[in-house]
Amino acid sequence: MPELFDMKRPLAVKYQNGEKSIMVAYYRHGKGMVYLEPFWEQKPDDKKAIVISGEVTGEGPWKIGEAVISLVGCHNTDAELAKMLSDWEFHLQTVGADYYKAEETRELARRHGAII
């Protein structure tokens, strides 16, 4: 399986406390990784990006600190995450060309410490 930061598709993140989400964009960070969730653009500036601290280990699924990162739909498919991803993809189709461009997304991630 490719290295985590070489992946080009949304990934699932599950935390030890049971919380889970989708990573629609993710980047290296000095402390581990920084990522954006679906509908990140609708959140307050200080909630748009999430940092996970820790060393990246594994070859898919990956582990960073207490978080496990995997492909959406793999290893015990999760209906809640699948719906979240579907809703996000529909949202992207709906907003079309008005959605943030890749460089704008990377700039947001850089402001939150992404190493790009």
PyMOL commands that place a pseudoatom at each C-alpha (Angstrom):
pseudoatom trace, name=CA, resn=MET, resi=1, chain=A, elem=C, hetatm=0, pos=[0.000, 0.000, 0.000]
pseudoatom trace, name=CA, resn=PRO, resi=2, chain=A, elem=C, hetatm=0, pos=[1.264, 3.538, -0.702]
pseudoatom trace, name=CA, resn=GLU, resi=3, chain=A, elem=C, hetatm=0, pos=[2.747, 5.712, 2.006]
pseudoatom trace, name=CA, resn=LEU, resi=4, chain=A, elem=C, hetatm=0, pos=[0.081, 7.658, 3.923]
pseudoatom trace, name=CA, resn=PHE, resi=5, chain=A, elem=C, hetatm=0, pos=[0.848, 11.072, 2.445]
pseudoatom trace, name=CA, resn=ASP, resi=6, chain=A, elem=C, hetatm=0, pos=[0.955, 9.650, -1.085]
pseudoatom trace, name=CA, resn=MET, resi=7, chain=A, elem=C, hetatm=0, pos=[-2.722, 8.676, -0.875]
pseudoatom trace, name=CA, resn=LYS, resi=8, chain=A, elem=C, hetatm=0, pos=[-4.966, 10.814, -3.069]
pseudoatom trace, name=CA, resn=ARG, resi=9, chain=A, elem=C, hetatm=0, pos=[-8.400, 9.931, -1.694]
pseudoatom trace, name=CA, resn=PRO, resi=10, chain=A, elem=C, hetatm=0, pos=[-10.357, 10.656, 1.477]
pseudoatom trace, name=CA, resn=LEU, resi=11, chain=A, elem=C, hetatm=0, pos=[-9.378, 8.560, 4.470]
pseudoatom trace, name=CA, resn=ALA, resi=12, chain=A, elem=C, hetatm=0, pos=[-11.149, 7.533, 7.666]
pseudoatom trace, name=CA, resn=VAL, resi=13, chain=A, elem=C, hetatm=0, pos=[-9.790, 8.488, 11.076]
pseudoatom trace, name=CA, resn=LYS, resi=14, chain=A, elem=C, hetatm=0, pos=[-10.875, 6.742, 14.260]
pseudoatom trace, name=CA, resn=TYR, resi=15, chain=A, elem=C, hetatm=0, pos=[-9.734, 7.845, 17.684]
pseudoatom trace, name=CA, resn=GLN, resi=16, chain=A, elem=C, hetatm=0, pos=[-9.270, 5.658, 20.742]
pseudoatom trace, name=CA, resn=ASN, resi=17, chain=A, elem=C, hetatm=0, pos=[-12.246, 7.392, 22.436]
pseudoatom trace, name=CA, resn=GLY, resi=18, chain=A, elem=C, hetatm=0, pos=[-14.568, 6.214, 19.622]
pseudoatom trace, name=CA, resn=GLU, resi=19, chain=A, elem=C, hetatm=0, pos=[-14.783, 9.488, 17.693]
pseudoatom trace, name=CA, resn=LYS, resi=20, chain=A, elem=C, hetatm=0, pos=[-14.393, 9.129, 13.944]
pseudoatom trace, name=CA, resn=SER, resi=21, chain=A, elem=C, hetatm=0, pos=[-14.418, 11.252, 10.845]
pseudoatom trace, name=CA, resn=ILE, resi=22, chain=A, elem=C, hetatm=0, pos=[-13.291, 11.553, 7.257]
pseudoatom trace, name=CA, resn=MET, resi=23, chain=A, elem=C, hetatm=0, pos=[-10.098, 13.306, 6.168]
pseudoatom trace, name=CA, resn=VAL, resi=24, chain=A, elem=C, hetatm=0, pos=[-10.835, 15.045, 2.863]
pseudoatom trace, name=CA, resn=ALA, resi=25, chain=A, elem=C, hetatm=0, pos=[-7.386, 16.684, 2.726]
pseudoatom trace, name=CA, resn=TYR, resi=26, chain=A, elem=C, hetatm=0, pos=[-4.337, 15.778, 4.809]
pseudoatom trace, name=CA, resn=TYR, resi=27, chain=A, elem=C, hetatm=0, pos=[-0.743, 16.906, 5.020]
pseudoatom trace, name=CA, resn=ARG, resi=28, chain=A, elem=C, hetatm=0, pos=[2.466, 16.334, 6.961]
pseudoatom trace, name=CA, resn=HIS, resi=29, chain=A, elem=C, hetatm=0, pos=[2.807, 18.477, 10.053]
pseudoatom trace, name=CA, resn=GLY, resi=30, chain=A, elem=C, hetatm=0, pos=[5.764, 19.080, 12.352]
pseudoatom trace, name=CA, resn=LYS, resi=31, chain=A, elem=C, hetatm=0, pos=[3.876, 17.205, 15.094]
pseudoatom trace, name=CA, resn=GLY, resi=32, chain=A, elem=C, hetatm=0, pos=[2.365, 14.471, 12.876]
pseudoatom trace, name=CA, resn=MET, resi=33, chain=A, elem=C, hetatm=0, pos=[-0.382, 15.458, 10.453]
pseudoatom trace, name=CA, resn=VAL, resi=34, chain=A, elem=C, hetatm=0, pos=[-3.009, 18.110, 9.847]
pseudoatom trace, name=CA, resn=TYR, resi=35, chain=A, elem=C, hetatm=0, pos=[-6.280, 17.388, 8.083]
pseudoatom trace, name=CA, resn=LEU, resi=36, chain=A, elem=C, hetatm=0, pos=[-9.574, 18.900, 6.976]
pseudoatom trace, name=CA, resn=GLU, resi=37, chain=A, elem=C, hetatm=0, pos=[-12.936, 17.211, 7.562]
pseudoatom trace, name=CA, resn=PRO, resi=38, chain=A, elem=C, hetatm=0, pos=[-15.949, 17.355, 5.245]
pseudoatom trace, name=CA, resn=PHE, resi=39, chain=A, elem=C, hetatm=0, pos=[-17.607, 20.784, 5.317]
pseudoatom trace, name=CA, resn=TRP, resi=40, chain=A, elem=C, hetatm=0, pos=[-14.475, 22.331, 6.856]
pseudoatom trace, name=CA, resn=GLU, resi=41, chain=A, elem=C, hetatm=0, pos=[-15.184, 25.587, 5.027]
pseudoatom trace, name=CA, resn=GLN, resi=42, chain=A, elem=C, hetatm=0, pos=[-18.354, 26.067, 7.107]
pseudoatom trace, name=CA, resn=LYS, resi=43, chain=A, elem=C, hetatm=0, pos=[-16.489, 25.927, 10.432]
pseudoatom trace, name=CA, resn=PRO, resi=44, chain=A, elem=C, hetatm=0, pos=[-14.918, 28.792, 12.402]
pseudoatom trace, name=CA, resn=ASP, resi=45, chain=A, elem=C, hetatm=0, pos=[-11.300, 29.478, 11.406]
pseudoatom trace, name=CA, resn=ASP, resi=46, chain=A, elem=C, hetatm=0, pos=[-9.856, 27.823, 14.515]
pseudoatom trace, name=CA, resn=LYS, resi=47, chain=A, elem=C, hetatm=0, pos=[-11.830, 24.597, 13.789]
pseudoatom trace, name=CA, resn=LYS, resi=48, chain=A, elem=C, hetatm=0, pos=[-11.165, 24.263, 10.044]
pseudoatom trace, name=CA, resn=ALA, resi=49, chain=A, elem=C, hetatm=0, pos=[-8.021, 22.130, 10.435]
pseudoatom trace, name=CA, resn=ILE, resi=50, chain=A, elem=C, hetatm=0, pos=[-7.259, 19.373, 12.932]
pseudoatom trace, name=CA, resn=VAL, resi=51, chain=A, elem=C, hetatm=0, pos=[-3.773, 18.345, 14.055]
pseudoatom trace, name=CA, resn=ILE, resi=52, chain=A, elem=C, hetatm=0, pos=[-2.974, 14.798, 15.137]
pseudoatom trace, name=CA, resn=SER, resi=53, chain=A, elem=C, hetatm=0, pos=[0.275, 14.573, 17.081]
pseudoatom trace, name=CA, resn=GLY, resi=54, chain=A, elem=C, hetatm=0, pos=[2.527, 11.546, 16.948]
pseudoatom trace, name=CA, resn=GLU, resi=55, chain=A, elem=C, hetatm=0, pos=[4.742, 9.460, 14.729]
pseudoatom trace, name=CA, resn=VAL, resi=56, chain=A, elem=C, hetatm=0, pos=[3.151, 7.901, 11.648]
pseudoatom trace, name=CA, resn=THR, resi=57, chain=A, elem=C, hetatm=0, pos=[3.455, 4.113, 11.768]
pseudoatom trace, name=CA, resn=GLY, resi=58, chain=A, elem=C, hetatm=0, pos=[2.022, 1.241, 9.740]
pseudoatom trace, name=CA, resn=GLU, resi=59, chain=A, elem=C, hetatm=0, pos=[1.476, 0.582, 6.085]
pseudoatom trace, name=CA, resn=GLY, resi=60, chain=A, elem=C, hetatm=0, pos=[-2.303, 0.944, 5.896]
pseudoatom trace, name=CA, resn=PRO, resi=61, chain=A, elem=C, hetatm=0, pos=[-4.021, 1.150, 8.197]
pseudoatom trace, name=CA, resn=TRP, resi=62, chain=A, elem=C, hetatm=0, pos=[-1.690, 3.716, 9.716]
pseudoatom trace, name=CA, resn=LYS, resi=63, chain=A, elem=C, hetatm=0, pos=[-1.452, 4.914, 13.293]
pseudoatom trace, name=CA, resn=ILE, resi=64, chain=A, elem=C, hetatm=0, pos=[-0.627, 8.395, 14.557]
pseudoatom trace, name=CA, resn=GLY, resi=65, chain=A, elem=C, hetatm=0, pos=[-0.712, 8.802, 18.306]
pseudoatom trace, name=CA, resn=GLU, resi=66, chain=A, elem=C, hetatm=0, pos=[-4.036, 7.305, 19.404]
pseudoatom trace, name=CA, resn=ALA, resi=67, chain=A, elem=C, hetatm=0, pos=[-5.666, 7.684, 15.967]
pseudoatom trace, name=CA, resn=VAL, resi=68, chain=A, elem=C, hetatm=0, pos=[-6.006, 4.954, 13.352]
pseudoatom trace, name=CA, resn=ILE, resi=69, chain=A, elem=C, hetatm=0, pos=[-6.140, 6.059, 9.719]
pseudoatom trace, name=CA, resn=SER, resi=70, chain=A, elem=C, hetatm=0, pos=[-7.591, 3.742, 7.060]
pseudoatom trace, name=CA, resn=LEU, resi=71, chain=A, elem=C, hetatm=0, pos=[-9.237, 3.717, 3.670]
pseudoatom trace, name=CA, resn=VAL, resi=72, chain=A, elem=C, hetatm=0, pos=[-12.932, 4.569, 3.827]
pseudoatom trace, name=CA, resn=GLY, resi=73, chain=A, elem=C, hetatm=0, pos=[-14.924, 1.382, 3.340]
pseudoatom trace, name=CA, resn=CYS, resi=74, chain=A, elem=C, hetatm=0, pos=[-12.113, -1.024, 4.216]
pseudoatom trace, name=CA, resn=HIS, resi=75, chain=A, elem=C, hetatm=0, pos=[-11.783, -3.258, 7.255]
pseudoatom trace, name=CA, resn=ASN, resi=76, chain=A, elem=C, hetatm=0, pos=[-15.316, -3.484, 8.606]
pseudoatom trace, name=CA, resn=THR, resi=77, chain=A, elem=C, hetatm=0, pos=[-17.129, -0.942, 6.449]
pseudoatom trace, name=CA, resn=ASP, resi=78, chain=A, elem=C, hetatm=0, pos=[-18.639, 1.857, 8.515]
pseudoatom trace, name=CA, resn=ALA, resi=79, chain=A, elem=C, hetatm=0, pos=[-22.051, 3.038, 7.270]
pseudoatom trace, name=CA, resn=GLU, resi=80, chain=A, elem=C, hetatm=0, pos=[-21.816, 6.357, 9.148]
pseudoatom trace, name=CA, resn=LEU, resi=81, chain=A, elem=C, hetatm=0, pos=[-18.484, 7.249, 7.541]
pseudoatom trace, name=CA, resn=ALA, resi=82, chain=A, elem=C, hetatm=0, pos=[-19.688, 6.073, 4.133]
pseudoatom trace, name=CA, resn=LYS, resi=83, chain=A, elem=C, hetatm=0, pos=[-22.700, 8.422, 4.422]
pseudoatom trace, name=CA, resn=MET, resi=84, chain=A, elem=C, hetatm=0, pos=[-20.498, 11.291, 5.565]
pseudoatom trace, name=CA, resn=LEU, resi=85, chain=A, elem=C, hetatm=0, pos=[-18.295, 10.794, 2.505]
pseudoatom trace, name=CA, resn=SER, resi=86, chain=A, elem=C, hetatm=0, pos=[-21.310, 10.528, 0.210]
pseudoatom trace, name=CA, resn=ASP, resi=87, chain=A, elem=C, hetatm=0, pos=[-22.781, 13.759, 1.619]
pseudoatom trace, name=CA, resn=TRP, resi=88, chain=A, elem=C, hetatm=0, pos=[-19.428, 15.492, 1.119]
pseudoatom trace, name=CA, resn=GLU, resi=89, chain=A, elem=C, hetatm=0, pos=[-19.115, 14.312, -2.489]
pseudoatom trace, name=CA, resn=PHE, resi=90, chain=A, elem=C, hetatm=0, pos=[-22.660, 15.517, -3.204]
pseudoatom trace, name=CA, resn=HIS, resi=91, chain=A, elem=C, hetatm=0, pos=[-21.783, 18.880, -1.650]
pseudoatom trace, name=CA, resn=LEU, resi=92, chain=A, elem=C, hetatm=0, pos=[-18.742, 19.192, -3.933]
pseudoatom trace, name=CA, resn=GLN, resi=93, chain=A, elem=C, hetatm=0, pos=[-20.875, 18.453, -6.988]
pseudoatom trace, name=CA, resn=THR, resi=94, chain=A, elem=C, hetatm=0, pos=[-23.445, 21.011, -5.872]
pseudoatom trace, name=CA, resn=VAL, resi=95, chain=A, elem=C, hetatm=0, pos=[-21.009, 23.901, -5.352]
pseudoatom trace, name=CA, resn=GLY, resi=96, chain=A, elem=C, hetatm=0, pos=[-18.925, 22.948, -8.400]
pseudoatom trace, name=CA, resn=ALA, resi=97, chain=A, elem=C, hetatm=0, pos=[-16.482, 25.584, -9.614]
pseudoatom trace, name=CA, resn=ASP, resi=98, chain=A, elem=C, hetatm=0, pos=[-17.320, 27.867, -6.677]
pseudoatom trace, name=CA, resn=TYR, resi=99, chain=A, elem=C, hetatm=0, pos=[-15.584, 25.501, -4.253]
pseudoatom trace, name=CA, resn=TYR, resi=100, chain=A, elem=C, hetatm=0, pos=[-12.132, 26.256, -2.886]
pseudoatom trace, name=CA, resn=LYS, resi=101, chain=A, elem=C, hetatm=0, pos=[-9.248, 25.606, -5.268]
pseudoatom trace, name=CA, resn=ALA, resi=102, chain=A, elem=C, hetatm=0, pos=[-6.443, 23.193, -4.301]
pseudoatom trace, name=CA, resn=GLU, resi=103, chain=A, elem=C, hetatm=0, pos=[-3.963, 25.998, -3.588]
pseudoatom trace, name=CA, resn=GLU, resi=104, chain=A, elem=C, hetatm=0, pos=[-6.455, 27.729, -1.262]
pseudoatom trace, name=CA, resn=THR, resi=105, chain=A, elem=C, hetatm=0, pos=[-6.867, 24.477, 0.672]
pseudoatom trace, name=CA, resn=ARG, resi=106, chain=A, elem=C, hetatm=0, pos=[-3.093, 24.002, 0.909]
pseudoatom trace, name=CA, resn=GLU, resi=107, chain=A, elem=C, hetatm=0, pos=[-2.681, 27.585, 2.128]
pseudoatom trace, name=CA, resn=LEU, resi=108, chain=A, elem=C, hetatm=0, pos=[-5.211, 26.956, 4.910]
pseudoatom trace, name=CA, resn=ALA, resi=109, chain=A, elem=C, hetatm=0, pos=[-3.305, 23.811, 5.892]
pseudoatom trace, name=CA, resn=ARG, resi=110, chain=A, elem=C, hetatm=0, pos=[-0.003, 25.761, 5.874]
pseudoatom trace, name=CA, resn=ARG, resi=111, chain=A, elem=C, hetatm=0, pos=[-1.504, 28.320, 8.262]
pseudoatom trace, name=CA, resn=HIS, resi=112, chain=A, elem=C, hetatm=0, pos=[-2.168, 25.397, 10.620]
pseudoatom trace, name=CA, resn=GLY, resi=113, chain=A, elem=C, hetatm=0, pos=[1.399, 24.102, 10.366]
pseudoatom trace, name=CA, resn=ALA, resi=114, chain=A, elem=C, hetatm=0, pos=[1.286, 21.797, 7.360]
pseudoatom trace, name=CA, resn=ILE, resi=115, chain=A, elem=C, hetatm=0, pos=[4.634, 20.999, 5.778]
pseudoatom trace, name=CA, resn=ILE, resi=116, chain=A, elem=C, hetatm=0, pos=[3.932, 21.305, 2.081]
for i in range(1, 116): cmd.bond("trace and resi %d" % i, "trace and resi %d" % (i + 1))
show_as sticks, trace
zoom trace
